[in-house]
Amino acid sequence: MSEATDAVISGVRAMLPELARDAAAVEINGAVDSAVIERLTETGLFRMLRPAAYGGLEADPVTFFRAVRLLSRSCPSTGFVASILGAHEWHLALFDERAQTDVWGADPAARLASSYTPDGQLTPTEGGYRLTGRWRTSTGIHHATWAVVGALLLDEKGEPVDFVGTLVPATDYRIEERWDPTGLRAVGADGIAVEDAFVPSYRTFGARERMLQEDPAWAGKLPPLYRMPYSVIHTHAVAVPVIGAAEGAYDALLADRPEAAAAPTVARAATDLHVAWRQLTGHLERLLERAERNEPPHTESVVRARRDQSLAAERAVRAIGSFLDAAGPEAWERRHPLQRAWRDAQVAATNAANSVDQTLSIFGRWAYGLDITDRWW
């Protein structure tokens, strides 16, 4: 790690006792406090995956996710919001430079939320597109001034021709309050609505841009961080907070019942978490090494990374269940850290990127030599 990223990790660690103390209140209030987000901004967390040209640190992904993991141990909702907002810095770096300047050039402290489901429609117009749509959830939207939303690009006949990420400023969307789940209440993942907003063509990221990002001849101009596979960064951003939540649950269990560490089910669950983290970081490190050599990632490496990322989330959810069983009935009190971690992990696991069935299906098709290019995985 560099001196700058060391400072980020140190800043995050300094916040952990306060985050743990306030986690129950944060859940009841249904929002991560804006003051916490500002403190994370001051630590440099949201600049870790941003290009150096815009004041970013261009940190390696493992270091960024280590910070997310730490936050999630103390407050899963804070870790989840931080992970999502921070990962979008990486995605924006893949957009046209004009889009990056629109965001970071105008406001170096700008933050981006997202909703990647293709619930919008883009229709061509002079100089770009008109965007209309409604997206059900967007984690951290109340802490953002821009959003990347998924949309179907329509041709002149009204037929869809591409699935496109579309960058829109807060002035072009309204927030629709609807987020009230059992867990992760504080991530504030309310909906977004856009009505006939103009989007310059350079603020879109579709099939052409995804292909360029995977082309060594073009991507060789980018720093190695931005030659990482597109399907890896975003998916890990929703899995690592679940691992952190499970590790926090383990700490809470041992704080109440130290003798539980000797229980085979607890030891096995703790080992699963350790293995899951080692698998995730190992894949990220190997993919970054290939990017540093300007070599495209092996399909096998990407498929295995996605497989193990979704399985990591599943293992973390299962581990929390084991810790709850070992803790006894008092741990089911609503404010207990174990109970809160269990609820948060259950909701986080429902994210499409954490779908084990989907990723195992892709892995199985690849292992049998079947075509998997029909899936944007």
N, C-alpha and C positions, 0 to 999 in steps of 0.2 A: 504494500500500500504506500501511497505517496504521503507526504506531510499533510497535504490538504485533505485527503480522504481520512487520514488518521484523526484529523480535527473534527470531521463530521461524526465519526464513530464516537469520539469522546463527548461531543455535544449531545448526541443521542443518549449515551449512557447517563449523562447528568440529568436527563429528563425522566428516567425510568421510575424512580421512587414516587415522584409526583403523579405520573400517569397511573401507576398501580393504585395509589391512594384514591384517585378520583374516578377510576374505571366504572364503579357501580353508579355513581352520579351521572357520568357521561351517558351510560345506557338509559337511565331513567329520563334524562333530558332529551334523548334522541338526537344528539348532535355532538360531534367533536368540536370543542370550543375553537373559535377563530384565533384566539391567543395561542393555542397549542400549534396550530398551523403556521402562525407567524414565527414562533420559536423554531419550528422545524425549518422554515425558510432561512432563518438566520444561521442555523447550523450548516447550511449548504446542501442539505439532503436533496432538495428538488433540483439542484444543479449537477448532481452526480453524473447523470446520463446525458447532460446537455453538451453540445459542441463547445470547444474552447473558444471558438470565434465569437460566441455570444455569452462569454463569461462562465461557461460550464467547466466541469472537472474532467469529463471524459473518463470517468472511473470504470474499472472493470465491473461487469454485472454481479460477480460474486460479492464484491464489497458492498454494492448497493443493497443486495438482498440480505446481507448480514445485518445491515442497519434495520431493514424491514422486520427481520426475524426478532431482533432485540425489542423493537417497539411492540410487536405483536405479543410478546411474552407478558408485557405489563398491561396492555390494552389492545385487544385484537381489532377493535374498530379503528383506533388510531393507526395501527399498523396497516390495516387494509386500505384506508384512505391514502396514507402516505405512499404505499406501494403503487396504487393506481395512478395517482397524480405524478409520481416520479417516473413511472414507465412511459407516460405520454411525452415526456421530454425526449426520450429516445425516438419515439415515433415521429414527432415533429421534425427531427433531424433528417428524416428520409424525404420530407416534402421539398418542393422547390424552394430555393433560397429566398425567394421573394416572400413566401409564406412565413418562413422563419423570421424574416425581418419585420413583417407585419406584427408578429407576436412579441418576440424578444427585443426587437429594435425599438418598439414603442414603449415596452414595459419590461425591464429585466426581471421583475418579480412576478410576471404573468404565470398563471397555472392553468392547465388544461384538464378537463374532464372528458368523458366519452360515453357513447352508447353505440356499439358496433353492429347491433342487429339491423338488417336492411329494411328499416321501417320508414324510410323517406324515399322521395322520388326526385331525380334530377332531370330537368328537361333543358336541352340546349337552347341558348340564346346568344346574342352577340357578345363576345368577350368572355363567355363562361356559361353559367347555368342558372336556372331558377330552382330553388329547393323548397319543398313542402314535406312535412312529416311530423310524426309524433312518436317519441321513444319512451318506453315505460319506465326505465331506470337508468340512472347515471350517478355512479358513486362519486361523492365529493363535489357534486355540481355547485353547491353553495359556496365552495372555496375557490371556484374557477372563474376566469374571465373569458375563456374560450372553450369550445367543445369540438371533438371529432365525432361525427355521427355517420352511421352507415346509411347508404342510399342506393337504390337501383338507378343506374343511368339508362334513360330511355332514348330510343332513336326517334326519328321523325314520324314513325308509325305508332309510337307509344309502346314499343316492345323493349324489354330489358336487354341490354347488351353488356353490362358490366356491374360489378359490385364495388362501390366506391366509398372510401373514407372521405368525409367532407368537413373541412375546417370552417367553423362559424364563430363569430364573436358573440359575447353575451348580449349585445344590443340587437342581435337578430333572433334570439330565442327567448321564450318565457319558461319559467320553471313551474311545473305542476306538482303540487304536494300530494303524494300518494304512498310514500314509503312508510310502512308500519308493520314490519315483520316480527317474528319471534326472536330472531337473533340478528346481530349486526345492525341493531336499530340506529346506532349513532353514525353510520356512514352516510346518512342523509341522501340515499340514492333515489331522489325524486325524479320525476319525468321531465322531458324537454319537448317543447312544441315549437315548430318553425312554420311560418306561413309565407310562402312566395318570396323568399329572400334571395337576393342576387349573390352568387358565389363565383369569383374569378376562377378561371380554369386552373390556375396554378395552385389553388387551395384544395385540390382533390388528389387522392391517392388511390389508384385503381390497379388493374391488371398490368398496365404498362409499367407503372412505377415499381410494382412488386417484381416484375421480370428484370428491370434494370438493377434493382438492389441485389439480385442473384447473379448478375452478369459480371465476371471478374474484370472484363475490359473497362466497364463503366464504374463498377463499385471500387476498383482499385484506386480511384481518386479520393475515396472516403477514408477516414480513420478506421482502424480495424473494428472498433466498437459498433460501427454502423454497417458492417458487413456480416454481423451476426444474423442468423436466420430470423425472418420476420415472425415466424410462428412460435418462437421460443420465448422471447422477452415478455410479451403480454401474458402468455399462459403461466409462466412462472410467477408473475406478479399477483395472481390470484391463488396460487398454491402455497407460496412461502408464508403468508400470514397464518395459514391453517397450521403449519408446522410450529410457528412461533406460539400460537395459542395453545397448542398441545404441550409444548415445553413449559409454558407458564402454568398450565394445569398440573403438570408433574411437580413443579416447584411448590404449588399450593398444597398438593397432597402431602408432600414430605414435611411441609411446615406444620401441618396438623397432626400427621401420623408418620414420623420418621421410620418406624418399623415396617411400613408398607413397602419400602424399597426392597426388602427381602422376599416379597411375594413373587412367585414365578410369573404370574400374569402381568404384574407391574414391571418387572425387569424385562420381560419380553416386549412390552409396549414401548418402554424407554429405548430399547435397542432398535426397534423399528424406526423410531424418530431419528436416531443417530444414523442409521443406514440410509434413510430417505434423504437426509441432508447431504450426506457424502455422495449419493448418486446425483442429486441435482447439481451440486457444485462441480463434480467431476465432469458431467456433460458440458456445463457452461465453460469450464476451463479449456476443454478440448476443442470446443467450437470456436472459442476466441483464439486459440493457438492457430487454427487453420485460417481464420480471418487475418491474423497478423502476417501469415505467409501469402495472403491474397489467393487462397485456395477455396473453391466453393465447398460447402459442407457436404459430406457424404449423406445421401438420403438415409442410410441406416442410422447415422448419428442423430439426425433430427427426429426420426421416428422413435428411436429409443429414448431421446430426451423428453419427448411428449408423453410417451408411455409412462416413464418413471415419474414425471411431474404429476400426472393425474393419480397414479398409484400412491404418491407421497401424500396427497391430500386425503385419500381414502384411509391410508394407514394412520394419519394424524387423527382423523375423526374416530377411528376404532380405538386408538390409544386413549383418547379422552374418556371414552366409555369404560375402558378398563380401570382408569384412575378413579372414576366416579364409583364404580362397583367396590373398589378397595377402600374408598373414603367413608362409606356408610351414609345413612339417611340425612345427616346434618349438612352434607355437601349439596343437597338438592334445594337448600334455601336460596331464594332468587338472587340474593346479593352475593352469594358465595362465588369466589373466582372460578371454581371448577364448574359450577352450574352455568355461569356466564360463558365460559370457554366452550362448553358443550353446545349451547344454543348458537353461538357465533359460528362455530365450525360447521354445524349442520347447514346453516344458510350459505356459508361460503362454498361448501361442497356442491351446492346446486348450480353454481356458475357453469356454463356450458364448457368452458375450457378445462374444468375439473371432471368432466364426464369420463369415467373409466371405461364404460362400455364403448363409447365412441372411439377413444384412442386405442383400445385393445383391438377393435375391429380394424382400424387402419393398420396397426402393427401386424395383425394376422394376415391381412391381404398382402401387405408388403412381403412378409415371410414366405408366403406361398407364390411369390412372383407375380401377383396380380397388380393391375394398374391402380394407383392411388392418386393420380393427378386430377381426378374429378373432385377431390376434396381440398379445400383450402385449410390445411391442417397446420 
